[in-house]
Amino acid sequence: MARRGRGLDQGEDAVAGVSERSLFATPLATPPPPSPLVPGSSKPALPANVPAPTPPIETGRIVRVRRQLGRISLPRLRHSVAIAAELELDRGIAFLLVPVCLAAGAIGYYSLAVEPDFAKPVAVVVLVANCALVSRSWPKTHLGFMAALLCALGLLAAKVETWRVGTQMLGSEISTQLTGRVVSLEQMETGRIRLTIDVTSTARPKLRYAPERVRLSARSIPAEMTAGSLVTGYAKLLPPTGPVRPDSYDFSFDSYFAGIGGSGFFLGNPTVVSADDGEMPLSARLSSGIENAREAIADHIRATVGGAEGEIAAALIVGVRAGIPDEINEAMRRTGIYHIISISGLHMALVAGTIMGLLRGAFALFPDFSARRPVKKYAAAAALVSIAAYLVISGVVVAAERSFIMLAVMLIAVLFDRAALTMRNLAISAIAVIVVSPHEVVGPSFQMSFAATAALVGAYAGWADHRAGKARPPPPKRSLPSVLTRRFLLATGGLAMTSIIAGSATALFAIWHFQRVSPLSLFANLAVMPIVSAVMFLAVASALLMPFGLDAPALYLMGKGLTAMIAISAWISERSPVDAVGLISQQSVLLVTVALVIATMATTWLRLAALPFALAGLLTVSDTRTPDVLISEDARLVALPIGGGELAVSRARPNEFTVDNWKRALTSETIVVPEMFSKADGLFDIADAVNLPPGAPFYCTDGVCLARHPSGAIIAHVEDRKDTWKACGFADLIVVNDATGYDSCHNSLVLVVTKRQLARKGSAAVFFDRQSATGPPIISFAVDGPYRPWHAQRKYSREARGLAPWRKPEKPAAPAQ
C-alpha cells in the first residue's frame, strides 16, 4: 500500500494518475475533423498561387491567459474539487478536523442562552450517532453526520464538565469568621500575600451555602504558616465578578471552572490553628508538599538572584509570578513578549530540547553504546520525565498542562519512530485538551496557543514540501566566516519568520480578547529570544545543580540575562507607536478562524479556499459599534469617551483594572476625573447641564454628576434614588447607584438604569440613536438572559433583591441612672 503523507509524490494519488499540478494542467482538445454535412464546415482549397491568410500575431502571455480562461468551466471545476477533496481525505484531513468539530460543539454549548439538561445533549448524540451508522453506504452523507456527531460530543463534554465541576459560588458580600486549610501562598508585588484556602467552617455568621474554596489576601502572615496549615481569621468575602463590559472576559466563568467560589481579604491577620497534616487526605498532603517545595525553591531563587530578575526567574522555574513588578509586566505586554513569563509550550520545548541535547551529547561520548542502542529514544523518554516534573513543580497551571500534553504527544511519537512535529500530533493534543477541559476552548490561551502552533506546523510543512520537489546542486565550498555568517542569517531569518507566522495567526485573537496589539513584537522577539534560550538553558542547569548546592553560578548568569531582557523590553516599549486598538467584530474572528483552519490543514490547491474567508474577516474587522457609555456592574462607575482620546469617568478614584480595560476598548489614552462643586458656591447648578458643550466631562453637585456626550446626549449619575427626579427633565441616561431605586421619570425617552438591574444583569453598554437625537438610548447587558451555572449566584445578592446595604444595628443607649 502506498504511503500516505503530506507532500509525498508516491501516494494513492500516483496510483490514480492524479497530482496537484495535473488539476490545473488539462491537455488541449484536438479540433474535430470537418464534416461535409455541416454547411461551411469545410473550406475549398485555395489555388496554389494564392497565399494563405496570415493569422494575427499574439504574444505567449496572451495565449497562456486565453488557454487558462478557456479551461475554466463549472464541470471542470467541480471535477477538480472532487479529486482534490478525495486526495485530502486520503491524506487524513478528516482526523485533523476532529478537534475542530469538538471545539465547535463546546463553543456552541457555552454560547447557549439557556442551560440545557442532560437529556437533550444525550438525545442529540444518540440520534446523530444512529444517523451516522445508517448512512455508512453514502460516504458524503456519512461524513456530514460524523461531523455533526463530533459537534454533539463536544457539547456533551462541556455539559459534563460543567456538572462535574459544580462550584459553589458565593452569592453576596459578607464578613465572617473563616477557618480553612491553606492550599497555596503567593507573595504579591504590592507586598500582600494571596492565599488560596479550602474552607472547613464559618462562624459569626455561619454561612448556609459556604464556598468550598476561596482566595483571600492578607497584609502579613505568621512565619510558620505554610501550605497545609489550618488557619482562621475574620475575612470579608466577595462574590466572583462578571465581565467589566459586555462581550469581555467573564471572571465568574473562570472562577467557576477553577473551583474558586469567592474572593476577598482578611480584616486583620490570619492565625495558624494547627500545622499538623495527620488528618489530611493523601492527595492533600502530596499537593501541600509540592506547594511548599515550590515556595522554598522560589524563596531560594529570589534570595540568590534578587530584585525583579529574581521574581522573573522564580516565574520561569516554578511558575510563581505574582511578585513581578507591574511596570515590567506592562512593558512586556506592549512589546508582545509577555508569553515568556507564562510557562507554556515555549518553556516546555526549551526544557525538553535542553535535556535531549545534553543526553545525546553525553551518549556521543560513548560511540560503541550509541551505535547499538536507540539513544534518541532514551533522550526523548528522559525529556518526557523532565517536562512532567516541570509541570508538577510549576503548579500545574492550565497553560502548562496544555503545553505538556502537546509536547508529550510529540515525544511519545519519537519513542514509536514517528514524526514528532506534525498536524496529526497537534490534533491529538487538541483532542486531549478539549476532552479534559472543554471550557479552555473559549479562552484566549487555548485559541492563541493552538493557532500559533497550527500556523507554524502548516507553514513549515508546506515549505518542506516545496523544497522536497526541487533538485538542489551540492553546496559550494565556503570559508569559515562565510559559513558562520550564513548560519547566523538563516537562524535570524527563521526566527523572524516564526515570529511573523505566529504573530499573524494570533493577532486577531489578541485584539478580540485584549483590545491591544504589539506592532514592534517582531523586533522584540528577535532581540529577546536568543537571551530567553540561554536563560532557559541556565534554568535547567540550575535545577539540576540545586540539590547539590552548586546552582549559584547558573542563577547568577540567569539574572544577568534577565536584566538584559528587561532593559530591551523597556526600551522597545517606550518606542511602541500604538497599543490599544479598540473593539473588533465577532464575525471577523470567526471568519479568520475558518480561514486559518483551511490554510493549515489542507494540502492541495483547496487551501486557496481560505482566501475569501480571510478577506471577508479582514473587511469586517471594524463592523462593530463602539459603546457611547459604559457602566460597571456595581453602578459605582460610569464612563464615556469625550473626544481627543479622553475618557470621562464619574468617580475621582475609579477602579484601575476596570478603567484600563475600558480605555483599550474605547481607544482612549487619558482619564478625566469629575469636577466637584458645592451647592453653596453657586458655580455649577444641575439646571446648567443643558448648557454644557458636547464632550463635557462630569460635573458633580448636590448628589448628581452630569456629563455630555459628543453626540449631545446628557448622562447623569445619581447616588441616591431620591435625587433621580432632578435629572428627569433633561437627561437622556440616568444611572442610579441605589438598589432600592426605580424609574421615577416615567418617560420612554429617558433611560434609567438602577443598581438592581446591574446586579442582576451585569455591566452595561449604552448606545445613543445616531439617526435621531431625541431617540431613546439602547442598552446591552453582559449577563442578559437566563442564568448559566457560573452566573446563578447573581440573583442572591442584596442588590439583586432590591435591598439596601446591610448595616450593623446600633446598640440602644443605656437608660439614664
KANORDA-V916133 format. One record per backbone hydrogen bond with DSSP energy under -1.0 kcal/mol. NH is the residue of the N-H (numbers start at 1). CO is the residue of the C=O. If there is no record, write none. Layout:
BEGIN
nh:NH co:CO
nh:NH co:CO
END
This chain:
BEGIN
nh:8 co:5
nh:11 co:9
nh:15 co:11
nh:16 co:12
nh:18 co:13
nh:24 co:21
nh:25 co:21
nh:26 co:24
nh:41 co:38
nh:50 co:47
nh:63 co:59
nh:64 co:60
nh:65 co:61
nh:66 co:62
nh:67 co:63
nh:68 co:64
nh:69 co:65
nh:70 co:66
nh:71 co:67
nh:77 co:73
nh:78 co:74
nh:79 co:75
nh:80 co:76
nh:81 co:77
nh:82 co:78
nh:83 co:79
nh:84 co:80
nh:85 co:81
nh:86 co:82
nh:87 co:83
nh:88 co:84
nh:89 co:85
nh:90 co:86
nh:91 co:87
nh:92 co:89
nh:93 co:88
nh:96 co:92
nh:97 co:93
nh:98 co:95
nh:101 co:97
nh:102 co:98
nh:103 co:99
nh:104 co:100
nh:105 co:101
nh:106 co:102
nh:107 co:103
nh:108 co:104
nh:109 co:105
nh:110 co:106
nh:111 co:107
nh:112 co:109
nh:122 co:118
nh:123 co:119
nh:124 co:120
nh:125 co:121
nh:126 co:122
nh:127 co:123
nh:128 co:124
nh:129 co:125
nh:130 co:126
nh:131 co:127
nh:132 co:128
nh:133 co:129
nh:134 co:130
nh:135 co:131
nh:138 co:135
nh:142 co:138
nh:143 co:139
nh:144 co:140
nh:145 co:141
nh:146 co:142
nh:147 co:143
nh:148 co:144
nh:149 co:145
nh:150 co:146
nh:151 co:147
nh:152 co:148
nh:153 co:149
nh:154 co:150
nh:155 co:151
nh:156 co:152
nh:157 co:153
nh:158 co:154
nh:159 co:155
nh:160 co:156
nh:161 co:157
nh:162 co:158
nh:163 co:159
nh:164 co:160
nh:165 co:161
nh:166 co:162
nh:170 co:261
nh:174 co:237
nh:176 co:235
nh:177 co:203
nh:178 co:233
nh:179 co:201
nh:180 co:231
nh:181 co:198
nh:182 co:229
nh:183 co:196
nh:184 co:196
nh:186 co:194
nh:188 co:192
nh:189 co:322
nh:191 co:188
nh:193 co:218
nh:194 co:186
nh:195 co:216
nh:196 co:184
nh:197 co:214
nh:198 co:181
nh:199 co:212
nh:200 co:179
nh:201 co:179
nh:203 co:177
nh:214 co:197
nh:215 co:262
nh:216 co:195
nh:217 co:264
nh:218 co:193
nh:225 co:222
nh:228 co:182
nh:229 co:226
nh:230 co:274
nh:231 co:180
nh:232 co:271
nh:233 co:178
nh:235 co:176
nh:236 co:265
nh:237 co:174
nh:238 co:263
nh:248 co:245
nh:254 co:250
nh:255 co:251
nh:256 co:252
nh:257 co:253
nh:258 co:254
nh:260 co:255
nh:261 co:213
nh:263 co:238
nh:264 co:215
nh:265 co:236
nh:266 co:217
nh:267 co:234
nh:268 co:266
nh:271 co:232
nh:273 co:230
nh:274 co:230
nh:285 co:281
nh:286 co:282
nh:287 co:283
nh:288 co:284
nh:289 co:285
nh:290 co:286
nh:291 co:287
nh:292 co:288
nh:293 co:289
nh:294 co:290
nh:295 co:291
nh:296 co:292
nh:297 co:293
nh:298 co:294
nh:299 co:295
nh:300 co:296
nh:301 co:297
nh:302 co:298
nh:303 co:299
nh:304 co:300
nh:305 co:301
nh:306 co:302
nh:310 co:306
nh:311 co:307
nh:312 co:308
nh:313 co:309
nh:314 co:310
nh:315 co:311
nh:316 co:312
nh:317 co:313
nh:318 co:314
nh:320 co:314
nh:324 co:321
nh:329 co:325
nh:330 co:326
nh:331 co:327
nh:332 co:328
nh:333 co:329
nh:334 co:330
nh:335 co:331
nh:337 co:332
nh:340 co:337
nh:341 co:338
nh:342 co:338
nh:348 co:344
nh:349 co:345
nh:350 co:346
nh:351 co:347
nh:352 co:348
nh:353 co:349
nh:354 co:350
nh:355 co:351
nh:356 co:352
nh:357 co:353
nh:358 co:354
nh:359 co:355
nh:360 co:356
nh:361 co:357
nh:362 co:358
nh:363 co:359
nh:364 co:360
nh:365 co:362
nh:366 co:363
nh:370 co:366
nh:371 co:367
nh:373 co:369
nh:375 co:373
nh:378 co:374
nh:379 co:375
nh:380 co:376
nh:381 co:377
nh:382 co:378
nh:383 co:379
nh:384 co:380
nh:385 co:381
nh:386 co:382
nh:387 co:383
nh:388 co:384
nh:389 co:385
nh:390 co:386
nh:391 co:387
nh:392 co:388
nh:393 co:389
nh:394 co:390
nh:395 co:392
nh:396 co:391
nh:401 co:397
nh:402 co:398
nh:403 co:399
nh:404 co:400
nh:405 co:401
nh:406 co:402
nh:407 co:403
nh:408 co:404
nh:409 co:405
nh:410 co:406
nh:411 co:407
nh:412 co:408
nh:413 co:409
nh:414 co:410
nh:415 co:411
nh:416 co:412
nh:417 co:414
nh:418 co:413
nh:422 co:420
nh:426 co:422
nh:427 co:423
nh:428 co:424
nh:429 co:425
nh:430 co:426
nh:431 co:427
nh:432 co:428
nh:433 co:429
nh:434 co:430
nh:435 co:431
nh:436 co:432
nh:437 co:433
nh:440 co:437
nh:441 co:438
nh:443 co:440
nh:447 co:443
nh:448 co:444
nh:449 co:445
nh:450 co:446
nh:451 co:447
nh:452 co:448
nh:453 co:449
nh:454 co:450
nh:455 co:451
nh:456 co:452
nh:457 co:453
nh:458 co:454
nh:459 co:455
nh:460 co:456
nh:461 co:457
nh:462 co:458
nh:463 co:459
nh:464 co:460
nh:465 co:461
nh:466 co:462
nh:467 co:463
nh:468 co:464
nh:469 co:465
nh:470 co:467
nh:483 co:479
nh:484 co:480
nh:485 co:481
nh:486 co:482
nh:487 co:483
nh:488 co:484
nh:489 co:485
nh:490 co:486
nh:491 co:487
nh:492 co:488
nh:493 co:489
nh:494 co:490
nh:495 co:491
nh:496 co:492
nh:497 co:493
nh:498 co:494
nh:499 co:495
nh:500 co:496
nh:501 co:497
nh:502 co:498
nh:503 co:499
nh:504 co:500
nh:505 co:501
nh:506 co:502
nh:507 co:503
nh:510 co:506
nh:511 co:507
nh:512 co:508
nh:513 co:509
nh:514 co:510
nh:515 co:511
nh:517 co:579
nh:521 co:518
nh:524 co:520
nh:525 co:521
nh:526 co:522
nh:527 co:523
nh:528 co:524
nh:529 co:525
nh:532 co:528
nh:533 co:529
nh:534 co:530
nh:535 co:531
nh:536 co:532
nh:537 co:533
nh:538 co:534
nh:539 co:535
nh:540 co:536
nh:541 co:537
nh:542 co:538
nh:543 co:539
nh:544 co:540
nh:545 co:541
nh:546 co:542
nh:548 co:545
nh:549 co:546
nh:550 co:545
nh:555 co:551
nh:556 co:552
nh:557 co:553
nh:558 co:554
nh:559 co:555
nh:560 co:556
nh:561 co:557
nh:562 co:558
nh:563 co:559
nh:564 co:560
nh:565 co:561
nh:566 co:562
nh:567 co:563
nh:568 co:564
nh:569 co:565
nh:570 co:566
nh:571 co:567
nh:572 co:568
nh:573 co:569
nh:574 co:570
nh:576 co:573
nh:581 co:515
nh:582 co:664
nh:585 co:621
nh:589 co:585
nh:590 co:586
nh:591 co:587
nh:592 co:588
nh:593 co:589
nh:594 co:590
nh:595 co:591
nh:596 co:592
nh:597 co:593
nh:598 co:594
nh:599 co:595
nh:600 co:596
nh:601 co:597
nh:602 co:598
nh:607 co:604
nh:608 co:605
nh:609 co:606
nh:610 co:607
nh:611 co:608
nh:614 co:610
nh:615 co:611
nh:616 co:612
nh:617 co:613
nh:618 co:614
nh:619 co:615
nh:620 co:616
nh:623 co:620
nh:624 co:622
nh:628 co:766
nh:629 co:766
nh:630 co:639
nh:631 co:764
nh:632 co:637
nh:635 co:632
nh:639 co:630
nh:640 co:648
nh:642 co:646
nh:646 co:643
nh:647 co:670
nh:648 co:640
nh:649 co:672
nh:650 co:638
nh:659 co:655
nh:660 co:656
nh:661 co:657
nh:662 co:658
nh:663 co:659
nh:664 co:660
nh:665 co:661
nh:666 co:662
nh:668 co:663
nh:669 co:645
nh:670 co:645
nh:672 co:647
nh:675 co:698
nh:677 co:700
nh:688 co:685
nh:689 co:686
nh:691 co:688
nh:692 co:689
nh:695 co:708
nh:696 co:693
nh:699 co:706
nh:700 co:675
nh:701 co:704
nh:704 co:701
nh:705 co:717
nh:706 co:699
nh:707 co:715
nh:708 co:696
nh:709 co:713
nh:712 co:709
nh:715 co:707
nh:716 co:733
nh:717 co:705
nh:718 co:735
nh:719 co:703
nh:723 co:720
nh:724 co:721
nh:726 co:723
nh:727 co:724
nh:731 co:727
nh:732 co:714
nh:733 co:714
nh:734 co:751
nh:735 co:716
nh:736 co:753
nh:737 co:718
nh:738 co:736
nh:741 co:738
nh:744 co:742
nh:750 co:747
nh:751 co:732
nh:753 co:734
nh:758 co:754
nh:759 co:755
nh:760 co:756
nh:761 co:757
nh:762 co:758
nh:764 co:631
nh:765 co:780
nh:766 co:629
nh:767 co:778
nh:775 co:772
nh:778 co:767
nh:780 co:765
nh:782 co:763
nh:783 co:761
nh:791 co:788
nh:794 co:791
nh:796 co:793
nh:797 co:794
nh:801 co:797
nh:802 co:799
nh:803 co:798
END
